[in-house]
Amino acid sequence: MKNQTLHRIYKMLKPQKKAIIIISLLSIIISICEVIRPYLIKIVIDDYLSAGLWQKGAMTIGIIGSIYIALVLIGNILDFVVTTATSMTGENVIYSIRNKLYKYAQYANMKFHDKTPAGTLFVRITNDVEDITTMFKDVITTFAKDVVMIIALIVIMLSIDYKLALLCFAIIPFVILTSVIITRISNRVREYSKNVKTKLNVFLAESIYGVKVIKIFNRQFEKEKECEELSQEFYKSRIPTSFTEGFLIGMMTVFENIGVAVIIWACVNHVFHISLEVGVIYVFITYLKQIFEPINRIVENFETIQEAVVSVNKIYDILDHKEYLENFEEGKTLENIKGKIEFKHVWFAYKDENWVLKDVSFTIEPGQSIALVGKTGSGKTTIINLINRFYEIQKGEILIDDVNIQDINLRYLRKQVSIVLQDPFIFAKSIRENIELNDNLSDDYIEDVIRLSSAEEFIGSLPNGIEEIASERGNSYSAGEKQLLAFARIFAHNPSIFILDEATANIDTKTEALIQKSVDTLSKEKTSIFIAHRLSTIVNVDKIIVLNKGEILEQGSHQELLQIPDGYYNKLYNAYYEQLMATS
């Protein structure tokens, strides 16, 4: 196991260090109890029963029996304590790791989420964490017990009859050699199997998330075939592992029985002058089986260890990359943000130098409303992402109220900038919770924002009104109803800057007019940015910025841009108007 992996396991288990030490010590006591018990029976057999002294030594036999019973009770009680404590400590490990992963996912930047599928994160937080817990419960806390058990058995067997002990120990090198050879073979296929399992889980998660799209395009049969292929691949990847595990366990049983046969043969034939004592035969057979138990346990848990090691590395391959984490603690908090936004010679690329924005410069004055216009891929959404600092620019500056956004506290910045997306996300919580987003808002305030967003009629029609629990992703609501909730959400948090990304596209004309009235009212005091494909919705904004292939072609009001005879916006608007007239 590599040093990096060992360090990661230690870092993961360090908070539970005290519990692990206590559990290990109790496990050692259990091992001592298990080792002593057969030796007590050996004393009774050889010193009293075989010698015919059982009547004269009745009291001593009774004392030994009492000690034996006491050891059984102590062992069982401690075993219950260890089992319970191990389970609780294992749950603490789950709790800690899962929270760390979830926190990382929440604080990681968009670059991380762009390259990491949601299904993969889901697998890390669920399956991989469970693998680690299984390792903890089945392996880590039994390690000390197994080591002490093996050492104690070796010492006692050597003290009873070193010749017979050495004869028994001659089998152990073959056991170790067999284990090493088979486990090396098994290692080669185990990680591949783990990767296939992850791929299958990601596919299942995405298929469930995207079931509506699958149904829309009638791809159930194709997805079913893909699932069968992945399941078959996973099944085939497990066959070599299952074979090696079964073969290794079988070999352990064979070696164990060979050891028993060797003991009986050596005692019967007085090999190396080994004496034939019933108690010695009993205790050696018992100890030999006991010494194979920890070896068998290690072998049986080897898959658990390997899977957990792979899971540990996959989890810490995420957690150790601190460069993706956004810093929400440092930076300035402006006393009273006015909403001035300025782009100065901004260059940005999502990858390498495939520039999405090229030397973009513009200024939005406080309270001004502007629209970003351009074809798909022109850079409109990228500008929104950069204002929120979802990504960091490569060149230039972005200023809010003449302060570089890189110097502004990120938590504060995003509290001041709110976006209504074209397809808003609705949580499976109550309508109130979807609007509040964990802020405690008064009933009167909630009512005001609902009225402002024109969502009164929609929410009033729900059986439980504002306390109605939304279905997953708000699938029971229409696109327009989800937009109304999104507007209520943005009004409730009263940001200084509004960004509306084609936000009224799925709302009927009557509702859109009501919302537009509310937006116009707020826009008088707040800076507003609109992305719109329907050019009729932006004719009244203060400024229109026309983009094409990441560059600004034109800036000005609707009327000013129409005055440019061969202007890009002029052509876009005329084409849009002609299409509108043709379909009316």
C-alpha positions in Angstrom: 0.0 0.0 0.0 1.5 3.3 -1.0 2.5 5.9 1.6 0.0 8.4 0.2 -2.9 5.9 0.7 -1.7 5.1 4.3 -1.6 8.8 5.0 -5.1 9.2 3.7 -6.4 6.3 5.8 -4.7 7.8 8.9 -6.2 11.2 8.2 -9.6 9.7 7.9 -9.4 7.7 11.1 -7.5 10.2 13.2 -10.7 11.7 14.7 -11.6 8.2 15.9 -8.2 7.4 17.3 -9.2 7.1 20.9 -12.2 4.9 20.1 -10.0 2.7 17.9 -7.4 2.3 20.7 -10.0 1.4 23.3 -11.7 -1.1 20.9 -8.4 -2.6 20.1 -7.5 -3.1 23.8 -10.8 -4.7 24.5 -10.3 -7.0 21.5 -6.9 -8.0 22.8 -8.5 -9.0 26.1 -11.1 -11.1 24.2 -8.2 -12.8 22.3 -6.4 -13.6 25.6 -9.7 -15.1 27.0 -10.0 -17.3 23.8 -6.4 -18.4 24.1 -6.5 -19.4 27.8 -9.7 -21.4 27.6 -8.3 -24.4 25.6 -5.2 -24.5 27.8 -7.4 -24.9 30.9 -9.1 -27.9 29.3 -5.7 -29.3 28.4 -4.7 -29.1 32.1 -7.9 -30.9 33.2 -7.4 -33.6 30.6 -3.7 -34.4 31.1 -3.2 -33.6 34.8 -6.4 -35.1 36.2 -8.6 -37.1 33.8 -5.8 -39.0 32.0 -4.0 -39.6 35.3 -7.2 -40.9 37.0 -7.1 -38.1 39.6 -10.4 -36.5 38.8 -11.9 -37.5 42.2 -9.0 -36.2 44.2 -8.7 -33.1 42.1 -12.5 -32.4 42.0 -12.1 -29.1 43.8 -9.3 -27.9 41.5 -11.3 -29.0 38.5 -14.2 -27.0 39.8 -12.1 -23.9 40.2 -10.7 -24.4 36.7 -14.3 -24.8 35.4 -15.3 -21.6 37.2 -12.4 -19.7 35.7 -13.4 -21.1 32.3 -17.0 -19.9 32.7 -15.8 -16.5 33.9 -13.6 -16.2 30.8 -16.5 -17.1 28.6 -18.7 -14.5 30.2 -16.0 -11.8 30.2 -15.3 -12.6 26.5 -18.9 -12.5 25.5 -19.6 -9.3 27.4 -16.6 -7.6 25.9 -17.4 -8.9 22.5 -20.9 -7.2 22.7 -19.2 -4.0 23.9 -16.7 -4.1 21.0 -19.3 -4.9 18.4 -21.6 -2.0 19.5 -18.7 0.4 19.9 -17.3 -0.6 16.5 -20.7 0.0 14.8 -21.1 3.4 16.5 -17.5 4.5 15.6 -18.1 3.3 12.0 -21.2 5.4 11.8 -19.1 8.4 13.0 -16.7 7.7 10.1 -19.6 7.7 7.6 -21.0 10.9 9.2 -17.6 12.7 9.0 -16.6 11.6 5.4 -20.0 12.1 3.9 -20.3 15.6 5.4 -16.8 16.5 4.1 -17.7 15.3 0.6 -21.0 17.2 0.6 -19.4 20.4 1.9 -16.7 20.1 -0.8 -19.3 19.7 -3.5 -21.1 22.8 -2.2 -18.0 24.9 -2.0 -16.3 23.7 -5.1 -16.2 26.0 -8.1 -18.0 25.5 -11.4 -14.9 24.3 -13.1 -14.9 21.3 -10.7 -18.6 20.6 -11.4 -18.1 21.0 -15.2 -15.6 18.1 -15.2 -17.2 15.9 -12.5 -20.6 14.3 -13.4 -23.2 14.6 -10.7 -23.6 10.8 -10.8 -19.9 10.4 -9.9 -20.3 12.6 -6.9 -23.4 10.7 -5.9 -21.4 7.4 -6.0 -18.6 8.9 -4.0 -20.9 10.2 -1.3 -22.9 6.9 -1.0 -21.2 3.7 -2.2 -17.6 4.7 -1.6 -18.3 5.9 1.9 -20.1 2.7 2.6 -17.1 0.7 1.4 -14.8 2.6 3.9 -17.3 1.9 6.7 -17.4 -1.8 5.9 -13.6 -1.9 6.1 -13.6 -0.1 9.4 -16.2 -2.4 11.0 -14.8 -5.7 9.6 -11.1 -5.1 9.5 -9.5 -2.2 11.3 -10.8 -2.9 14.8 -10.0 -6.7 14.5 -6.5 -6.2 13.4 -5.0 -5.8 16.9 -7.0 -8.8 18.1 -5.7 -10.9 15.2 -2.1 -10.0 15.8 -2.2 -10.6 19.5 -4.0 -13.9 18.9 -1.4 -15.2 16.5 1.5 -14.1 18.7 0.0 -15.6 21.9 -0.8 -18.9 20.2 2.7 -19.2 18.8 4.2 -18.6 22.2 2.0 -21.0 24.1 2.4 -23.7 21.4 6.2 -23.4 21.6 6.1 -23.6 25.4 4.0 -26.7 25.4 5.9 -28.7 22.8 8.3 -26.7 20.6 8.9 -29.8 18.3 5.2 -30.3 17.5 4.8 -26.5 17.3 7.6 -26.1 14.7 6.1 -29.0 12.7 2.7 -27.2 12.6 4.4 -23.9 11.8 6.0 -25.5 8.7 2.7 -25.1 7.0 2.5 -21.3 7.5 5.0 -20.3 4.8 2.9 -22.3 2.2 -0.2 -20.4 3.5 1.5 -17.0 3.2 3.0 -17.9 -0.3 -0.4 -19.0 -1.5 -2.1 -15.9 -0.2 0.5 -13.6 -1.8 0.3 -15.2 -5.2 -3.5 -15.4 -5.4 -4.1 -11.9 -4.0 -1.6 -10.4 -6.5 -3.7 -11.9 -9.3 -6.8 -10.7 -7.6 -5.5 -7.1 -7.3 -5.2 -6.8 -11.1 -8.9 -7.3 -11.6 -10.3 -5.7 -8.5 -9.7 -2.0 -9.4 -11.1 -2.6 -12.9 -14.2 -4.1 -11.3 -14.5 -1.0 -9.1 -14.3 1.4 -12.1 -17.0 -0.6 -13.9 -19.2 -0.4 -10.8 -18.8 3.3 -10.7 -19.6 3.6 -14.4 -22.7 1.5 -13.9 -23.9 3.6 -10.9 -23.3 6.9 -12.8 -25.4 5.5 -15.7 -28.2 4.5 -13.3 -28.2 7.9 -11.6 -28.2 9.8 -14.9 -30.9 7.6 -16.3 -33.2 8.3 -13.4 -32.4 12.0 -13.5 -33.0 12.1 -17.2 -36.0 9.8 -17.4 -38.2 12.5 -18.9 -35.9 13.1 -21.8 -35.6 9.3 -22.3 -39.4 9.1 -22.5 -39.7 12.1 -24.8 -37.3 10.6 -27.3 -38.6 7.0 -26.7 -35.2 5.7 -25.9 -36.2 3.2 -23.2 -35.2 0.2 -25.2 -31.8 1.6 -26.1 -31.2 2.6 -22.4 -32.3 -0.9 -21.3 -29.7 -2.4 -23.7 -27.0 0.0 -22.4 -27.9 -1.0 -18.8 -27.7 -4.7 -19.7 -24.3 -4.2 -21.3 -22.9 -2.3 -18.3 -24.4 -4.9 -15.9 -22.9 -7.7 -18.0 -19.5 -5.9 -18.0 -19.7 -5.6 -14.2 -20.7 -9.2 -13.9 -17.8 -10.4 -16.0 -15.4 -8.2 -14.0 -16.5 -9.9 -10.8 -16.0 -13.5 -11.9 -12.2 -13.5 -11.6 -12.4 -11.9 -8.2 -15.0 -14.3 -7.0 -12.9 -17.2 -8.3 -9.7 -16.1 -6.5 -11.5 -15.4 -3.3 -13.2 -18.8 -3.3 -10.0 -20.6 -4.2 -8.0 -18.8 -1.5 -10.6 -19.6 1.2 -10.7 -23.2 0.0 -6.9 -23.4 0.2 -7.0 -22.1 3.8 -9.4 -24.9 4.8 -7.1 -27.5 3.1 -4.1 -26.2 4.9 -6.0 -26.2 8.2 -7.0 -29.9 7.8 -3.4 -30.8 6.7 -2.2 -29.3 10.0 -4.7 -31.4 12.0 -3.5 -34.5 10.2 0.1 -33.6 10.9 -0.6 -33.2 14.6 -2.3 -36.6 14.9 0.3 -38.3 12.7 3.3 -36.9 14.7 1.7 -37.8 18.1 0.7 -41.3 17.1 4.1 -42.1 15.6 6.1 -40.3 18.2 7.9 -38.3 15.5 10.9 -36.5 17.0 10.0 -38.1 20.3 6.8 -36.1 20.5 4.7 -37.5 23.4 1.1 -38.8 22.9 -0.9 -36.8 25.4 -4.6 -36.4 24.8 -4.6 -32.8 26.2 -1.7 -31.9 24.0 -3.4 -33.2 20.9 -6.6 -31.3 21.8 -4.9 -28.0 22.6 -2.7 -28.1 19.4 -5.7 -29.0 17.2 -7.7 -26.2 18.8 -4.9 -23.7 18.6 -4.1 -24.6 15.0 -7.7 -23.8 14.1 -7.6 -20.6 16.1 -4.4 -19.5 14.4 -6.0 -20.1 11.1 -9.1 -18.0 12.0 -7.3 -14.6 11.9 -5.5 -15.7 8.7 -8.9 -16.7 7.2 -10.4 -13.5 8.4 -7.8 -11.4 6.8 -8.2 -13.3 3.6 -12.0 -13.0 3.6 -11.7 -9.3 4.3 -9.1 -8.7 1.6 -11.7 -7.7 -1.0 -13.2 -5.3 1.6 -9.8 -3.8 2.2 -9.0 -3.4 -1.4 -12.3 -1.9 -2.3 -12.1 0.4 0.6 -8.5 1.5 -0.4 -9.7 2.3 -3.9 -12.7 4.2 -2.4 -10.4 6.1 0.0 -8.2 7.2 -2.9 -11.2 8.2 -5.0 -12.6 10.2 -2.2 -9.4 12.0 -1.3 -8.6 12.5 -5.0 -11.5 15.0 -4.6 -10.9 16.3 -1.1 -7.2 16.9 -1.6 -7.7 19.2 -4.5 -8.2 22.4 -2.6 -7.6 24.5 -5.7 -11.3 24.0 -6.7 -12.7 25.3 -3.4 -14.1 28.8 -3.5 -13.0 31.2 -0.6 -16.1 32.6 1.1 -14.3 34.0 4.1 -11.9 36.6 2.7 -12.7 39.8 0.7 -14.5 43.1 1.2 -18.1 43.6 2.0 -19.3 46.9 0.5 -21.5 49.0 2.8 -24.1 50.0 0.2 -23.7 48.4 -3.2 -25.1 50.7 -5.9 -24.9 48.2 -8.8 -22.3 49.7 -11.2 -20.7 47.0 -13.3 -17.7 47.5 -15.5 -15.9 45.0 -17.8 -12.4 46.2 -18.7 -10.7 44.3 -21.6 -11.9 40.9 -20.3 -10.6 37.7 -22.0 -12.0 34.4 -20.9 -11.8 30.8 -21.9 -13.3 27.7 -20.3 -10.3 25.7 -21.5 -6.8 26.6 -22.6 -7.0 29.5 -25.1 -10.3 28.7 -26.7 -11.5 32.3 -26.0 -15.2 32.7 -25.4 -14.9 36.4 -24.6 -12.3 38.5 -26.4 -11.3 41.9 -25.1 -14.8 42.7 -23.9 -15.3 46.2 -22.4 -18.6 47.8 -21.3 -20.1 49.8 -18.4 -23.5 49.4 -16.7 -24.4 52.4 -14.5 -26.2 51.9 -11.2 -29.9 51.3 -11.7 -29.5 50.9 -15.5 -31.2 48.1 -17.4 -29.3 46.5 -20.2 -29.8 43.6 -22.5 -27.3 41.1 -23.9 -28.2 40.1 -27.5 -26.5 37.7 -29.8 -26.7 34.3 -31.4 -26.1 31.1 -29.3 -22.5 30.8 -28.3 -21.9 34.6 -28.6 -20.9 34.8 -24.9 -24.1 36.1 -23.2 -24.4 33.4 -20.5 -20.6 33.6 -19.9 -20.9 37.2 -19.0 -23.5 36.3 -16.4 -21.3 33.5 -15.0 -18.4 35.9 -14.7 -20.4 38.6 -12.8 -21.2 35.9 -10.2 -17.5 34.8 -10.2 -18.5 31.2 -11.1 -15.3 31.3 -13.2 -12.1 33.4 -13.0 -11.1 35.5 -16.0 -7.7 35.1 -17.6 -7.2 38.7 -18.6 -8.7 42.1 -17.7 -10.8 43.3 -14.8 -14.5 43.1 -13.7 -15.5 45.8 -11.3 -18.6 46.3 -9.2 -18.9 49.8 -7.8 -15.3 50.4 -9.0 -14.0 47.5 -6.8 -12.5 44.4 -8.5 -14.9 41.5 -7.9 -11.9 39.4 -7.0 -11.5 41.6 -3.9 -15.1 41.4 -2.9 -16.3 38.7 -0.4 -17.8 35.9 -2.5 -20.7 35.2 -0.2 -21.6 38.9 -0.2 -21.2 39.2 -3.9 -23.6 36.4 -4.7 -26.1 37.7 -2.2 -26.2 41.0 -4.1 -26.5 39.3 -7.6 -29.6 37.1 -8.3 -30.4 35.2 -11.5 -33.7 33.8 -12.8 -32.8 31.0 -15.2 -34.8 29.8 -18.1 -35.3 26.4 -16.3 -35.3 27.2 -12.5 -34.6 24.5 -10.0 -37.3 23.7 -7.5 -36.4 21.8 -4.4 -38.6 18.9 -3.0 -39.7 21.2 -0.1 -42.6 23.5 0.7 -43.3 26.5 -1.5 -42.3 28.7 1.5 -38.9 26.9 1.8 -38.3 27.3 -1.9 -38.9 31.0 -1.6 -37.0 31.5 1.7 -34.0 29.3 0.9 -33.2 28.9 4.6 -33.8 32.5 5.5 -36.5 33.2 8.1 -38.9 35.6 6.4 -42.1 36.9 7.9 -45.5 35.9 6.6 -46.3 39.5 5.6 -43.1 39.7 3.6 -43.7 36.4 1.9 -47.2 37.5 0.9 -45.7 40.7 -0.5 -43.2 39.0 -2.7 -45.8 36.5 -3.9 -48.0 39.3 -4.9 -45.1 41.1 -6.6 -44.2 38.0 -8.6 -47.9 37.5 -9.6 -47.8 34.0 -8.1 -50.9 34.6 -5.8 -53.4 32.8 -8.1 -51.0 29.8 -8.7 -50.1 29.3 -5.0 -53.7 29.9 -3.9 -54.9 27.0 -6.1 -52.6 24.5 -4.3 -54.3 22.3 -1.6 -51.9 23.4 1.1 -51.1 26.8 -0.3 -47.7 28.1 0.6 -47.0 25.0 2.7 -47.5 22.7 -0.3 -44.6 20.3 -0.7 -43.2 20.4 -4.3 -42.4 17.2 -6.1 -38.8 16.4 -7.1 -37.5 19.2 -9.2 -41.0 20.7 -9.2 -42.1 18.2 -11.9 -45.7 18.5 -10.9 -45.7 22.2 -11.9 -45.7 23.7 -15.3 -42.7 25.6 -16.6 -44.5 28.9 -16.2 -45.5 28.1 -12.6 -41.8 27.3 -11.8 -40.8 30.6 -13.3 -43.3 32.4 -11.0 -41.7 30.7 -7.9 -38.3 31.7 -9.2 -39.4 35.3 -9.5 -40.9 35.2 -5.9 -37.5 33.8 -4.8 -35.5 36.6 -6.4 -37.9 39.3 -5.1 -37.7 37.8 -1.5 -33.9 38.2 -1.4 -33.9 41.7 -2.8 -30.5 41.8 -4.5 -28.9 44.9 -5.9 -28.4 43.3 -9.3 -31.0 41.3 -11.2 -30.1 39.0 -14.1 -32.9 37.5 -16.1 -31.9 34.8 -18.5 -34.9 34.5 -20.9 -36.8 34.2 -17.7 -40.3 34.9 -19.1 -40.0 32.5 -22.1 -42.4 29.9 -20.6 -45.0 32.3 -19.1 -48.2 33.2 -20.8 -48.6 36.7 -22.2 -50.9 37.9 -19.3 -48.6 36.7 -16.6 -45.6 38.0 -18.4 -47.2 41.4 -18.5 -47.7 41.4 -14.8 -44.2 40.2 -14.1 -42.8 42.7 -16.5 -44.6 45.5 -14.6 -43.0 44.3 -11.3 -39.6 44.0 -13.0 -39.9 47.5 -14.4 -40.7 48.9 -10.9 -37.7 47.2 -9.4 -35.4 48.1 -12.3 -35.8 51.8 -11.4 -33.7 51.2 -8.3 -31.8 48.1 -9.2 -29.3 47.3 -12.0 -30.9 44.8 -14.3 -29.4 42.6 -17.0 -31.6 40.7 -19.5 -30.8 37.9 -21.9 -33.5 37.7 -24.5 -34.1 36.0 -27.7 -37.5 37.7 -28.2 -36.3 41.2 -29.0 -39.7 42.7 -28.4 -39.1 42.2 -24.6 -36.0 44.4 -24.5 -36.9 47.5 -26.6 -37.3 49.6 -23.5 -34.0 48.9 -21.7 -31.4 51.6 -21.3 -28.7 49.9 -23.3 -28.4 46.9 -25.6 -25.0 45.1 -25.9 -24.7 43.1 -29.1 -22.3 40.2 -29.0 -21.0 37.9 -31.7 -18.4 35.1 -31.2 -17.2 36.6 -27.9 -16.8 40.2 -29.1 -19.0 43.3 -28.7 -20.1 44.5 -32.1 -22.5 47.3 -31.0 -23.8 49.1 -27.9 -26.6 51.6 -27.5 -30.4 51.9 -27.0 -32.9 50.2 -29.2 -33.5 53.3 -31.2 -29.8 54.1 -31.5 -29.0 50.7 -32.8 -31.8 50.8 -35.4 -30.3 54.0 -36.8 -27.2 52.0 -38.0 -28.2 51.0 -41.5 -26.2 47.8 -41.9 -25.9 47.2 -38.2 -25.9 43.7 -36.7 -28.8 44.5 -34.3 -30.7 46.2 -37.1 -30.6 43.0 -39.2 -31.4 40.8 -36.2 -34.4 42.9 -35.2 -35.8 43.2 -38.8 -35.4 39.4 -39.2 -37.2 38.8 -35.9 -40.0 41.3 -36.8 -40.5 39.7 -40.3 -40.7 36.2 -38.7 -43.2 37.5 -36.1 -45.4 39.0 -38.9 -45.2 35.8 -40.9 -46.4 33.7 -38.0 -49.1 36.1 -36.8 
